[in-house]
Each structure stands twice: as structure tokens, then as C-alpha cells.
Amino acid sequence: MNRWTKLSIEYANQRSYLDDLFQVYPTIPEGIRDIDNDLWKGIEKAFKKKNNVVLLEDILKLDLFPLKDSYVAYLKRDKKALKRNPATTARLCGRLYEMGLDEIFSRSSEPKETNRQIGPLFRRWLNKKSLGIQPVKIREFLATRENAILDAGDAEMMVFARKHLNYKHNKGLDFIGRFNGKYIIGEAKFLTDFGGHQNAQFNDAIATIKTKNVKAIKVAILDGVLYIKGKNKMYKDTTGKLKKENIMSALVLREFLYQI
């Protein structure tokens, strides 16, 4: 098995893994969402007048729609569909009227889900000099041959990797570094559970390290449930058919980089 995968599994099962991982992914729920006061006044007015189309038009402007319904995404993308589909509009409004204004406000102002906040946290951790060096912008990154970590957004990282490292995969990167004259690229994921979306996240990271002809060392910087020993597919794949790949926790990344 890859030394760094083995070390990550041992870390997760023998040490204060979750306590330490919180430094990388401090997933504290954000405060309630703000709702524009004028928009809310319009919602109250349409609600009291039972004006279905105006009510839905206004509620669809909120960051979070208060109902779980498969037709909402369509209506958000085609507002004119409200008038063309009176039965759907009436059905949704009927549920809103049953819910009442207080409950609509409460659900529409709920905090963002924790897993939707995870994305930027890895890079924020890097920018705290967590790997021993401060990430730098692309001009400085290119101007030196010293150890360095690139501080850039998704698009800029993709352009750099395509231009300099022959990276042709269609997935973005979370990490580009250069240590001991060698480039390292990777995706970072915090896999919070098994199944569904989390399996897709795992597969995305694996597809990146499977990309051919890249002029860099490829790593999957993965944390979470994949290191739980058992019969789950992530653990079986990580310790089985993927056992020679560079799969590792963010918590052992620093040690990996400095031994390259």
C-alpha cells in the first residue's frame, strides 16, 4: 500500500484525527441568511392577497426556497413558466399558505448547509501557512525555482496546469505546488459520508490522479469516512485497486511534500 495512504489510515484510527482535521475544515454553520426587507414586504403583501404568481415570483428571488419540490429549479430558470402552468403554481402556493408566513421566513433564512461551505476551506488553511510556506501569486510562483505553493482561483489554476503541466482533465484543482524542483497537483475533498454525492466526489478526485501524461506528481488529498476500516466501497477501493496511488489526508500532506 502507498506509504501515505497507510499513514493516513493509521492517523484516522489511532490519533485525534477529527480534532486535528477541524483545523483544516472548521465546518461551523453560518448564521441565518439575510432576507431583503423590501422583498419580504412584497411576499407578505402577495401572501395576504393570495396572489399566487406574484407570491412565487418573489419567493423564487430568495436564496433558499422554503419548500423541497422537484419543480422549483425549473421555475427559477424560467420565471414565465409560472403563468403558463397555473396548476403547478396553485399547488406550490397551497403548500405555502398551509405553512404560513412565519414558517416561510424561518425556512428561507436557514443557515447554509455545512457541506456546501467545505470547498474554500482547504485553500484558506493553505493560506495560513499550514504547510510551512506562504502560498504566492502566479507571477512570484513562476519567478522562482524554490519550493512554492500557488495561490490562485480555479480558473487560473486550470490555465497554469494546462499550459505548464500538460493537464488536460476537465476537473479543477485545489492544489498546485513545487517542491524539490518537482510539481505536485491535486484535488482536496472532505468526504463526510458514504453514498450518492460523496461517492461522486471521491470518484472525481480519483479521476484526477488517473489522468495520463501530466508533468507533475498527482495526489488526492482526501479526508473523512474513506479511512474508516470496514467493507465500505471507499475503504476497499483505497486499500485495494487504488493502493498504489497517492491518496492521503491533508494532515500528512506537509510530510509528503518535504520528502519529495
Buried (B, 14 or more C-beta within 10 A) or exposed (E): BBEBBBBBBEBBEEEEBEEBBEEBBEBEEEEEEEBEEEEBEBBBEBBEEEBBBBBBBBBBBBEBBBBEBEBBEEBEEEEEBBEEBEEBBEEBBEEBBEBEBEEBBEBBBBBBEBBEBBBEBBBEBBEEEBBEBEBBEBEEBBEEEEBBBBBBEEEBBBEBBEEEBEBEBEBBBBBBBBBEEEBBBBBBBBBBEBEEEBBEBBEBBBBBBEBEEBEBBBBBBBBBBBBEEEEBEBBEBBBEEBEEBBBBBBBBBEEBBEEB
